[in-house]
Amino acid sequence: MAFENQRKTGQTILYKQGDLQSPEAAITDNLPHIRSIKSGINKWDPVHNSIYEVSFSIPQMIQPEFIQDLAILQQQVTNVSGLDALQKTTTAGTQKFYGVDVSYLNPVMDSGTYADLTITFNLNLRNVTDNFVLRLFRAWENISYDLADGTRSIKSDYCAAHMTIAQGNRNGDVWRSVIFRDVMLTGVTNLDTLDYTSNEALTLQCTFRSDYWYDTLATGTTNG
C-alpha cells in the first residue's frame, strides 16, 4: 500500500488485514481510527464558540461624546446570544386527505424575519468612577425615549449603521462574518438587584434588533 503517497495527498486511508508493507497493518478498514478519518489526517481544527469579535457603530447623535470609546467597548463583550435567528426558515404545515397528513412548508415566517441579539458586557470604572459602558448605552436608549423629559426621536436618529460579528479560528482567520444593518438598541438590563452577599462583578445585558444583515461564510483553501 502506498501509505506515504496517500498521507501526503491527504486522502482517506483504509488499511486491510495482511498489509505487511506498513506498521499500520493491524488496522482494518472496518475499524474507527484516526488514521481512517480525513479530519484527523489533515489536522482540521474544530469550530470554537469562544473565538469571535464584535465591532460596533453608534447613532450619530452620540458619536461626538462616545466615538473614541468604540475600540475599547468591544473588549468588554463577554458573550453573544440570538444568532440562531439567522438560521430561521418557515415552519411546516399539514393538510388532511382521507385522514392522511400531507406536509408542506408554510410560505410565511411565523417568528418574523428580524434578528434579536443579546450581548453581555463587563462593567469597569474608568478613571476611578467613569462607568463608560453604561453611560454609552444609556445615552443611546435615551435617543429613542428619554424618561427624564419624554423626548423622542425618529428611526434615522436612534439606529446605528452597523454591527459586525466575526468568528475565527485559533490563528484569527475569519471563517464567518455577519454584518447587521440599521441596528436598534431595544433594552439595557441586568442592573435590577444589589446584593451585600455577592462576590460577582456586575455585567450589563443589552438587546439589539436588526431587520437585515449579510452573513458570509468563507470557503477556505483547496488543501485537504
LUMGU-146271 format. One record per residue (C-alpha): residue number from 1; residue in three letters; chain; x, y, z. Coordinates in steps of 0.2 Angstrom, whole numbers. Last residue first. Layout:
// residues N
PT   seq   type   mol      px      py      pz
PT   NUM    ala     A       X       Y       Z
...
END
This chain:
// residues 224
PT   seq   type   mol      px      py      pz
PT   224    gly     A     -36      95      12
PT   223    asn     A     -28     110       3
PT   222    thr     A     -41     119      -8
PT   221    thr     A     -42     134       4
PT   220    gly     A     -56     140      14
PT   219    thr     A     -74     144       8
PT   218    ala     A     -78     158      20
PT   217    leu     A     -96     160      26
PT   216    thr     A    -104     177      24
PT   215    asp     A    -120     183      33
PT   214    tyr     A    -126     200      27
PT   213    trp     A    -139     208      38
PT   212    tyr     A    -157     213      38
PT   211    asp     A    -171     219      51
PT   210    ser     A    -159     222      65
PT   209    arg     A    -163     221      84
PT   208    phe     A    -152     224      99
PT   207    thr     A    -153     218     117
PT   206    cys     A    -140     224     130
PT   205    gln     A    -135     215     146
PT   204    leu     A    -123     224     158
PT   203    thr     A    -112     215     170
PT   202    leu     A    -109     217     188
PT   201    ala     A     -94     208     197
PT   200    glu     A     -99     193     207
PT   199    asn     A     -94     192     225
PT   198    ser     A    -112     193     231
PT   197    thr     A    -118     194     250
PT   196    tyr     A    -122     213     250
PT   195    asp     A    -133     211     235
PT   194    leu     A    -140     224     223
PT   193    thr     A    -153     219     210
PT   192    asp     A    -160     227     194
PT   191    leu     A    -144     231     185
PT   190    asn     A    -146     216     172
PT   189    thr     A    -154     227     159
PT   188    val     A    -152     238     144
PT   187    gly     A    -165     235     130
PT   186    thr     A    -171     238     112
PT   185    leu     A    -155     246     105
PT   184    met     A    -158     247      86
PT   183    val     A    -146     241      72
PT   182    asp     A    -149     248      55
PT   181    arg     A    -138     234      47
PT   180    phe     A    -130     218      54
PT   179    ile     A    -114     212      46
PT   178    val     A    -111     194      50
PT   177    ser     A     -93     187      46
PT   176    arg     A     -89     169      46
PT   175    trp     A     -72     160      44
PT   174    val     A     -61     174      50
PT   173    asp     A     -43     169      52
PT   172    gly     A     -38     173      70
PT   171    asn     A     -25     160      71
PT   170    arg     A     -36     150      83
PT   169    asn     A     -50     150      70
PT   168    gly     A     -62     165      68
PT   167    gln     A     -80     171      71
PT   166    ala     A     -84     189      66
PT   165    ile     A     -99     199      72
PT   164    thr     A    -101     216      64
PT   163    met     A    -113     230      70
PT   162    his     A    -120     243      58
PT   161    ala     A    -127     260      54
PT   160    ala     A    -133     263      72
PT   159    cys     A    -152     267      73
PT   158    tyr     A    -159     280      85
PT   157    asp     A    -158     296      74
PT   156    ser     A    -164     289      57
PT   155    lys     A    -178     280      67
PT   154    ile     A    -186     296      74
PT   153    ser     A    -183     304      91
PT   152    arg     A    -192     306     107
PT   151    thr     A    -190     317     122
PT   150    gly     A    -201     312     137
PT   149    asp     A    -191     323     150
PT   148    ala     A    -181     311     161
PT   147    leu     A    -188     295     153
PT   146    asp     A    -179     299     137
PT   145    tyr     A    -186     289     123
PT   144    ser     A    -177     283     107
PT   143    ile     A    -162     294     109
PT   142    asn     A    -162     290     128
PT   141    glu     A    -158     272     123
PT   140    trp     A    -141     278     116
PT   139    ala     A    -137     289     130
PT   138    arg     A    -140     275     142
PT   137    phe     A    -129     263     131
PT   136    leu     A    -114     275     132
PT   135    arg     A    -116     279     150
PT   134    leu     A    -117     261     155
PT   133    val     A    -101     257     145
PT   132    phe     A     -92     272     152
PT   131    asn     A     -94     268     170
PT   130    asp     A     -82     283     175
PT   129    thr     A     -78     282     193
PT   128    val     A     -60     279     196
PT   127    asn     A     -53     285     179
PT   126    arg     A     -63     270     170
PT   125    leu     A     -75     260     181
PT   124    asn     A     -77     243     173
PT   123    leu     A     -93     234     168
PT   122    asn     A     -92     218     158
PT   121    phe     A    -103     217     143
PT   120    thr     A    -117     205     139
PT   119    ile     A    -124     205     121
PT   118    thr     A    -142     199     117
PT   117    leu     A    -147     199      99
PT   116    asp     A    -164     200      91
PT   115    ala     A    -164     196      72
PT   114    tyr     A    -178     201      60
PT   113    thr     A    -188     190      48
PT   112    gly     A    -203     186      60
PT   111    ser     A    -207     171      70
PT   110    asp     A    -220     163      59
PT   109    met     A    -211     166      43
PT   108    val     A    -224     165      28
PT   107    pro     A    -225     152      14
PT   106    asn     A    -228     137      25
PT   105    leu     A    -218     122      21
PT   104    tyr     A    -228     106      16
PT   103    ser     A    -235      91      24
PT   102    val     A    -248      79      19
PT   101    asp     A    -257      70      33
PT   100    val     A    -269      56      29
PT    99    gly     A    -287      56      36
PT    98    tyr     A    -295      55      19
PT    97    phe     A    -284      70      14
PT    96    lys     A    -278      81      28
PT    95    gln     A    -267      96      25
PT    94    thr     A    -251     100      35
PT    93    gly     A    -240     114      39
PT    92    ala     A    -221     115      42
PT    91    thr     A    -212     130      48
PT    90    thr     A    -203     143      38
PT    89    thr     A    -184     146      40
PT    88    lys     A    -173     153      53
PT    87    gln     A    -155     151      53
PT    86    leu     A    -150     169      56
PT    85    ala     A    -161     169      72
PT    84    asp     A    -150     156      79
PT    83    leu     A    -138     170      82
PT    82    gly     A    -148     176      97
PT    81    ser     A    -134     176     110
PT    80    val     A    -117     185     112
PT    79    asn     A    -105     183     126
PT    78    thr     A     -92     193     136
PT    77    val     A     -90     209     127
PT    76    gln     A     -80     222     136
PT    75    gln     A     -66     222     124
PT    74    gln     A     -78     228     110
PT    73    leu     A     -81     244     120
PT    72    ile     A     -62     248     120
PT    71    ala     A     -62     252     101
PT    70    leu     A     -79     260     102
PT    69    asp     A     -74     273     116
PT    68    gln     A     -67     286     105
PT    67    ile     A     -84     288      96
PT    66    phe     A     -93     291     113
PT    65    glu     A     -96     310     115
PT    64    pro     A     -96     316      97
PT    63    gln     A    -104     300      92
PT    62    ile     A    -120     302     102
PT    61    met     A    -132     309      89
PT    60    gln     A    -123     299      75
PT    59    pro     A    -130     283      82
PT    58    ile     A    -117     270      87
PT    57    ser     A    -106     258      77
PT    56    phe     A    -100     242      84
PT    55    ser     A     -87     228      82
PT    54    val     A     -89     211      90
PT    53    glu     A     -75     198      89
PT    52    tyr     A     -75     179      90
PT    51    ile     A     -66     164      96
PT    50    ser     A     -76     157     111
PT    49    asn     A     -88     147     100
PT    48    his     A     -75     136      94
PT    47    val     A     -75     127      77
PT    46    pro     A     -64     112      77
PT    45    asp     A     -47     112      68
PT    44    trp     A     -43     100      54
PT    43    lys     A     -27      91      56
PT    42    asn     A     -27      83      38
PT    41    ile     A     -26      65      44
PT    40    gly     A     -38      68      59
PT    39    ser     A     -52      77      48
PT    38    lys     A     -49      63      35
PT    37    ile     A     -53      49      47
PT    36    ser     A     -45      32      43
PT    35    arg     A     -29      36      53
PT    34    ile     A     -40      42      67
PT    33    his     A     -47      25      69
PT    32    pro     A     -65      18      68
PT    31    leu     A     -62      -1      62
PT    30    asn     A     -70      -8      46
PT    29    asp     A     -55      -4      35
PT    28    thr     A     -43     -14      46
PT    27    ile     A     -29      -8      57
PT    26    ala     A     -16     -21      60
PT    25    ala     A      -5     -16      45
PT    24    glu     A      -2       1      52
PT    23    pro     A      17      -3      53
PT    22    ser     A      17      -3      34
PT    21    gln     A      21     -15      20
PT    20    leu     A      13     -30      29
PT    19    asp     A      -4     -27      23
PT    18    gly     A     -12     -43      28
PT    17    gln     A     -28     -35      35
PT    16    lys     A     -33     -20      25
PT    15    tyr     A     -30      -2      29
PT    14    leu     A     -41      12      23
PT    13    ile     A     -33      29      21
PT    12    thr     A     -43      45      17
PT    11    gln     A     -33      55       5
PT    10    gly     A     -22      70      12
PT     9    thr     A     -10      70      -3
PT     8    lys     A       5      67       8
PT     7    arg     A      -3      53      18
PT     6    gln     A      -9      44       2
PT     5    asn     A       9      45      -5
PT     4    glu     A      17      39      11
PT     3    phe     A       5      24      13
PT     2    ala     A       7      17      -5
PT     1    met     A       0       0       0
END
